[in-house]
Amino acid sequence: MTQSTGHAQKVSLTGIKPTGTRVSIEEGGSVHLGNYLGAIRPALALADRYRCVYFIADYHALTSQRDPDALRENVRDVAATWLACGLDPDKMLLFRQSSVIEVFELTWIFACIVATGQLERGHAYKDALDRGEAPNAGIFNYPLLMAADIILYDSDVVPVGPDQRQHLELARDIATRMNHLYGEGTVVVPEAVIAEAPTVPGFDGRKMSKSYGNTIPLFLPHKALRSAIMKVKSDSSAMEAPKEPEGALVYELFKLVANADQQAELAKKLRAGNYGWGHAKQELFEVLEGQLAPLRERYQALRANPKEIDGVLEAGADRARMVARRTLSRVRRAVGIE
Ligand code: AMP
């Protein structure tokens, strides 16, 4: 449903979670190769088909983040990361969630039409209870804020992984209910699109994840990146032996970054023998370094200039606020506040 946006191209919305950890630029930033290949790159590729809106979900982070300096730094770090990875702030919208406080007015309006039972069934809330925790009201209400994030910007589609489907269902329910109660066209009903994204293995073969300690930070300097790639697990077959690339970790990682010709070439060399896993890792390193070096340079330049990042985020927030106010004014009139 695009009637209220007035644009031919649909709007896609992506929320970016600040990572929650302290960031060391020298150690490659807060984002790892799995985040890049599995989340950032696919999310930026959506710009071919949609008008893309990206927001940094700092108020969502506050449900668990208790370190103000880390939060501030994380926000800048993810902004620098996405900009370095190709987010073009002239063509796409990038801003901090907290800069558009209109989202809380919409959250309240939604709170007044959602049954508490629906929130009690929320995954994040139930998981916290199952772990024996006493979840705060932020975790309980999180799906309402997420629905407001989505609906405030007239989002037509939201790319989601399987774990976020439920929240999006709630946003759809809310939007449908708003239109039923207050008239069709009051808000845009968002649709889920299942994000096509690979799962990236870490250097030990398990899913790359900070909790497994097997990550390759995205912006590792040249030498450190090479050392990280050399740690990728391989079997101990002799250099002379022919090797099967399919299923081998080095080759699986290579396939995620190299083009078809490069893949065919490497597979041929491995199968022919007299070519060790160490050679293949060097090849993987070179392809990665070729792609990541310019990104790393942009990232480091941005991190050295926080004012530039803040300026981009503020300019994005100004534009986002215009969309938000338009939606909110429609909703306020519909519910009888204005
Ligand atoms: P996290 O830091 O785990 O919350 O992940 C942030 C984003 O990166 C999410 O969209 C994840 O789906 C994605 N992601 C994290 N680890 C991987 C991985 N190993 N492979 C692919 N995507 C990943």
Residues whose N, C-alpha, C, O or C-beta is under 5 A from the ligand:
A	BS01	AMP	G34 N35 G38 A39 P198 T199 V200 K207 M208 S209
